[in-house]
Amino acid sequence: MKGISLYQLNNQIKSHLSDAFSDEIWVVAEISELRQTQTGHCYLELIEKDENTDQITAKARATIWAYAFRMLNPYFKTSTGQTLTSGIKVLIKVSIEFQEIYGYSLNIKDIDPTYTLGDMARRKKEVIDRLKQEGVFDMNRDLLFPEIPKTIALISSPTAAGYEDFVDQLENNAQGYQFHHKLFPAIMQGNQAEASIIATLEKIYAYEDIFDVVVIIRGGGSTSDLNCFDNYDLAQNIAQFPLPVISGIGHERDESVVDMVANVKVKTPTAAAEFLIDCFDECESYHEGLQENFLAGVQDILMESSDRLQQLSQKFTPLVHQILASKNNQLDMLRQSIISSGKSLLRNSKHQLQSFSFDLKLSIKHQLDMEQMRLNQFILKQKNVSRRFFNKHKHQLELFEQSAKYADPENILKKGYTLTLSNGKIIKDISQLKEDDIIETKFAKGSIESQIKQIKK
């Protein structure tokens, strides 16, 4: 039995393929490899994968000749925002070719960019839906952002312009805020970007207690350069990271999945630095408001206390006069009562003496002397009681008057104390002052103004 030659076999296959696929057809495939030569021709390897196992189920070589590539490549880039590259799905119009030496291949004549855009959007939506179904989509966004983010873990390429812009904006802020940042280098574009950024996040996780936030920045790029930020594994790691993440990857297109799961998203590295500076501004404004409210409250309390003291002082003097008058009336009544009692006693004793007989005169005289002595003692005792009573209330009155004098602010100043004010506010702490401030010092008589030249704490 005589066989046919290999050339004859390949020639028959070429003839059958030419008859079966005489017209150009549209084919869906994923670009596995892409290589452009110096002559302008583009050589590709196309594949198809099983959706469940991700195993390659078909493979074919393809070519875009230079004259076609010069038209298709800019057209695809303008429509999709990215160049033809490996890893994307395309809808291409091809002719089937078979050469006896090189075998089967596809000659690409046209490409539909809308299919690629739809596939990219579909993949992105699948990643978002998967993160939401797993319950991790909002985890990083739900973290409480620190009031003052001072220590920053920075993920970036050390040679990226965006990194330099971020550091310059942060370190040269007009307010002079001090930040502590450490660069964790990573690949920020291409096929290795996802694994590199994830590995960098794991390094930062080991120092979780040191840092307040994580900032991921890059200096912009094409849409294809930014595809890594729609990757599921990278988005999942950021969504579950225990520190708030700020995304500033520098692009103007629709937000990436990383932007969606990050605690804070900004468009550029410079905007990320400005956001951190704004956090300090807001905190400073809040504390200044608290300080102003506190000083105003203290001033209100002092004014209220001063008014109350003045009212008490006005009521105290008439009250003291009223007490003194009442006590003087009581003393007068007591004195009159004592005198009246004494006179009555003397009259009774005299009447009794006259009624006794002469022979009792001596006894009566002796008794009278005794009574007189008791009377004198009684009078003396009553005088002492009256004097002590009067002195006691007089002393209380003096204490009241002395307390009123001590409470008088003018008397406090007369003792040598002074009152220091700045802008009309009482200074209680030297930290309220700075060099070149003008302060007013009030004395019991007059006041002076001074300018601070040196503060010693």
Phi, psi and omega in degrees: 000128183260124180273176178260162181282161178300320180299317179298320179298311181296325179293322177294318178299317179299320181293316180295318179296321180295323178288319184287327183235065181286335180255158175288146181229157177269133184230138175261130180202166176253136178283118178268317178222150179214131182219128178251132182270170179294336180279354177099354177284151180237125181248131185233157167242122181256143180222166170227139183242150173290131184295331183271316185261346183064019177275145179288126180251345179204153182210144178205150174273149179217158182222139168241112182291155190307315183297325178281323182294326179296335178265317186288321185296309178294326177297316179293319181294319179295323184282323187254343183086007179213158179276166173295127183207168180290151176096356180250154177265142182224153171250110189239148175261123189228158167247144182272127180233147177216122178246143185300330182269314188265347177083208188276138176202167180245135177256111186279123182254332183206165181215142180255103183292336182295329178295317180296318177300317179295321179293320178297317179295323179295315179298318180297316179297321178298320178296315180297313180299321180294317179297321179291319179296326179280353177076021182249353187304319185260006188298312181288324179295334181277351178293143178287121181285134183298144181296319179233095181280090185270322184256125190234127170267121189248123177255118182192166168281130184295342181261000184286141177297327179298325178296315179296319178298317181298311182296318180297315179296320184287315186280336182250034179292146186298331183278347180078023178293143180259122176244152174242115182231147178229131180277130170248099187297145178205157173283128189250007175202161179093183185292337183268357186296314183303309182296323181293315181292320178298317178297323178292321176299322179295324176295317180295324181302328179293340180244034185305321184288344184275322189262152176268320183216164172243133179242125177250118183225156170203166189265033178088189181149183180285169179299321180294327178295334185261003181298333182298337182277003169256008183288138183296311184299317180294314180298321180296317179297319180291318181299326183262005182291139187285350177252146177301136181249133174253124180258121176220068190268005167069064175212156183253357182283188177302149185297146178279171177295323177299319176301320184292323185268345180291154179296320179223137176238135173226166188277327187225162174302321178297320178295327177296316178296318180298323178298316179296319179295321179298326177300318178293318179300315181296318180295318180296318179298320180297315182289326175296322177297319178298318181296316179297318179296321180295313181296322178294321178295318178296318180298319178297318179297317180296317180294319179295318179294321179296317178297319181293320179297320179295320178296317179296321180296320179294327179279335188290315184299310177299325180295320179296317179298320180294318179295316180298316180298318180296316181292323178296320177296319179296321179294318179298316179296320179294319179296316179297322180295319179295315180297317181296319179295320180295316180296318180298319179295319179296318180297317180296319181293321180294320178296322179292320180297321180292333183276343178282157179284166184299326185288349178260006185299317181296316180295321180294320179298316178299316180295322179296319178299319179297317180294322179298320179295316178298322180296316179299319178296319180296317179297317179298318179297317180296322177296318179296318178299316180295319181295316179296319180298314181295315180297321180300311182286331176293320178295318178299319179297317179298321178297317178299315180296320180296319179297321179296321179293317181297326183283346182288118180305328181295322178294324179297318178294325180295338180281358178110354178285153177232166180236124183254129182231151173225119184059034178082002182250139180291132179265118179249344185220132183296341179291347178283351186246157173220167182300146180076002174292148175262124178241152178247128179248119181262132175250181177299324178230107175091180180208162178227158174246140182228156174245131184282126178254328181209135180250126175249122181254000000 
